[in-house]
């Protein structure tokens, strides 16, 4: 079993009021490798200036974590299959809507991976789709959530 940690650090900015709900939601995420990421609530949830639009919000991070996990599994599986990849790009999208219980939730994530293979190893669309399907089934993050995750792959 493995454990993963992250520190989330927020403090009330000097001169701001907490009780009237006009405080900044800007905060920091610290990870064990030493990197810090500036984070905030989403401007779609908490309006600017209380959200910081330049910072990563939890919803974006959630979508990115699903996309990243899928990509890492896809790269590993392609390498094992002898398929050489020179680039991988995904423009993942998440949809926030009410779920079946009527609660606001990330109800759908769609991955749009574009994979560039070396000329001598380009698979068929069917092989590409099978690799993405297997990557999706292996992704720890996708296996940990209720959100529907779709993959719309493009062979380039």
FENNORUR-V387998 format. One record per pair of residues at least 6 apart in sequence whose ideal C-beta (glycine too) atoms are under 8 Angstrom apart, sorted by the first residue. I is the first residue (numbers start at 1). J is the second residue. D is the distance in Angstrom with one decimal. If there is no record, write none. Layout:
i;j;d
I;J;D
I;J;D
This chain:
i;j;d
5;31;8.0
5;32;6.1
6;29;5.6
6;30;6.9
6;31;5.7
7;28;7.9
7;29;7.0
7;30;4.1
7;31;7.9
8;27;6.3
8;28;7.5
8;29;5.8
8;39;7.6
9;27;6.0
9;28;4.7
9;29;7.9
9;30;6.6
10;25;7.8
10;26;7.7
10;27;3.7
10;28;7.7
12;18;5.5
12;23;5.8
13;23;7.0
13;24;5.3
13;26;8.0
16;22;6.8
16;23;4.7
16;24;6.4
17;23;6.7
21;50;7.8
22;50;6.4
23;50;6.8
24;40;7.8
24;49;7.6
24;50;6.2
24;52;6.9
25;40;4.9
25;41;3.9
25;46;5.5
25;50;5.6
25;51;5.3
25;52;7.1
26;38;6.8
26;39;7.5
26;40;4.8
26;51;8.0
26;52;4.4
26;55;6.0
27;38;7.8
27;39;5.5
27;40;6.9
28;36;5.3
28;37;7.1
28;38;6.1
28;39;6.8
29;36;6.8
29;37;4.5
29;39;5.2
29;56;7.8
30;36;5.3
31;37;7.5
37;56;5.7
38;52;7.3
38;54;7.6
38;55;4.4
38;56;7.0
39;55;5.3
39;56;5.0
39;57;6.7
39;58;7.2
39;61;7.3
40;51;5.0
40;52;4.0
40;53;7.7
40;55;4.0
40;56;7.5
40;57;5.8
41;50;7.3
41;51;4.6
41;57;6.0
41;58;7.7
42;51;6.4
42;57;3.9
42;58;7.4
42;59;5.2
42;60;7.4
43;51;4.5
43;53;4.9
43;57;7.8
44;59;7.7
44;96;7.2
45;51;7.3
45;57;7.8
45;59;7.9
51;57;7.3
56;64;8.0
59;94;6.2
59;96;6.3
59;106;6.5
60;94;7.9
62;94;6.6
62;106;5.9
62;109;7.9
63;92;5.0
63;93;7.0
63;94;4.0
63;106;7.5
63;109;5.7
64;92;6.9
65;141;5.2
66;92;6.8
66;109;5.2
66;111;7.3
66;139;7.2
66;141;5.1
66;142;5.9
66;145;7.5
66;147;7.8
66;149;5.9
67;90;4.9
67;92;3.9
67;109;7.8
67;111;5.6
68;141;8.0
69;139;4.3
69;140;6.0
69;141;4.1
69;142;6.6
70;90;7.7
70;111;5.8
70;113;7.4
70;132;7.7
70;135;5.4
70;136;6.1
70;139;5.1
70;141;8.0
70;142;6.8
70;149;7.7
70;151;7.0
71;88;5.6
71;90;6.3
71;113;6.9
71;135;7.9
73;134;7.7
73;135;3.9
73;136;7.8
73;138;4.6
73;139;5.3
74;88;7.2
74;113;7.1
74;115;7.5
74;131;6.1
74;132;6.4
74;135;4.0
75;85;6.4
75;88;6.7
77;131;5.5
77;134;5.7
77;135;5.7
77;138;7.6
78;84;8.0
78;85;5.5
78;115;7.8
78;131;6.0
79;85;7.7
81;131;7.1
82;121;6.8
83;117;6.1
83;121;4.6
83;123;5.9
83;131;7.7
84;117;6.4
84;118;3.9
84;120;7.4
84;121;4.6
85;115;6.0
85;116;6.8
85;117;5.8
85;118;7.5
86;116;5.0
86;117;7.1
86;118;5.9
87;114;8.0
87;115;7.4
87;116;4.1
88;113;6.4
88;114;7.4
88;115;5.3
88;116;7.5
89;113;7.2
89;114;4.9
90;111;5.5
90;112;6.0
90;113;4.5
90;114;7.3
91;112;5.0
92;109;6.4
92;110;7.0
92;111;5.0
92;112;6.8
93;109;7.1
93;110;5.2
93;112;7.4
94;106;5.1
94;108;7.1
94;109;4.8
94;147;7.8
95;106;7.1
95;107;5.6
95;108;4.3
95;109;7.6
95;110;7.9
96;104;6.4
96;105;7.2
96;106;5.7
96;107;7.2
97;104;7.4
97;105;7.3
97;107;4.7
97;108;7.7
98;104;6.0
98;105;7.3
98;107;7.8
99;105;4.2
99;107;5.6
99;146;8.0
105;146;7.9
105;147;7.4
106;147;5.1
107;147;6.3
107;148;7.0
108;147;6.5
108;148;5.1
108;149;7.9
108;150;7.0
109;147;5.6
109;148;7.3
109;149;4.9
109;150;7.2
110;149;7.7
110;150;4.5
110;151;7.7
110;152;6.2
111;149;6.9
111;150;6.9
111;151;4.7
111;152;7.0
112;152;5.2
112;153;8.0
112;154;7.1
113;132;6.9
113;151;6.8
113;153;5.5
113;154;7.1
114;153;8.0
114;154;4.6
114;156;5.4
115;128;7.0
115;153;7.1
115;154;7.5
115;155;7.3
115;156;6.7
116;156;5.3
117;123;6.9
117;156;8.0
122;155;7.4
123;131;7.2
123;155;7.6
124;155;8.0
125;153;7.9
125;155;5.2
128;153;5.4
128;155;5.3
129;153;6.0
132;151;4.6
132;153;5.0
133;151;7.5
136;142;5.8
136;149;6.4
136;151;5.9
137;143;7.9
139;149;8.0
142;149;5.0
